[in-house]
Amino acid sequence: MLLSPIVGFSSGSLLFHFQHLEQGETGEGAAYGGAILGLFTCANGFLMLLGGFIYVLVLKLRAR
């Protein structure tokens, strides 16, 4: 979750770098792609964190 802004920015930068800017394109698609990758990375980290909390909760409840 903490690295998702870095992943989003770097992937957006790479997508913008490799995009062919012809016919007046501004590279908005690269920005949207980087934002989507950053959000997916953040969501993945959140789900892993939530799964870890649930796992620890189940272990604590079974120990009783």
KOLMAR-342129 format. One line per 10 residues: number of its first residue (from 1); their letters; for each residue x, y, z of C-alpha. Coordinates in steps of 0.25 Angstrom, whole numbers, plus 5000, padded with zeros to 4 digits. Example, Ala and Ser with C-alpha at 12.3 -4.5 7.8 and 13.67 -1.06 7.14 Angstrom:
<atoms>
1) AS) 5049,4982,5031  5055,4996,5029
</atoms>
This chain:
<atoms>
1) MLLSPIVGFS) 5000,5000,5000  5011,5009,5003  5018,5007,4990  5006,5009,4981  5008,5024,4978  5022,5020,4974  5017,5009,4965  5006,5017,4959  5016,5029,4956  5027,5021,4950
11) SGSLLFHFQH) 5017,5012,4942  5010,5025,4937  5024,5031,4933  5028,5018,4926  5015,5018,4918  5016,5032,4914  5031,5030,4910  5027,5019,4901  5014,5025,4895  5015,5030,4881
21) LEQGETGEGA) 5011,5045,4882  5006,5048,4869  4995,5056,4863  4993,5065,4875  4992,5054,4886  4995,5059,4900  4998,5046,4907  4985,5045,4915  4984,5030,4913  4997,5028,4919
31) AYGGAILGLF) 4993,5036,4932  4980,5028,4933  4988,5015,4931  4998,5019,4942  4986,5023,4952  4979,5010,4949  4992,5002,4952  4994,5010,4965  4980,5008,4970  4981,4993,4967
41) TCANGFLMLL) 4994,4992,4975  4988,5000,4986  4975,4991,4986  4984,4979,4986  4992,4983,4998  4979,4987,5005  4973,4973,5003  4986,4966,5007  4986,4975,5020  4971,4971,5022
51) GGFIYVLVLK) 4974,4956,5020  4986,4957,5030  4977,4963,5041  4966,4953,5038  4976,4941,5039  4982,4947,5052  4968,4948,5058  4964,4934,5054  4977,4929,5061  4974,4936,5073
61) LRAR) 4960,4931,5074  4964,4917,5072  4974,4918,5083  4963,4921,5093
</atoms>
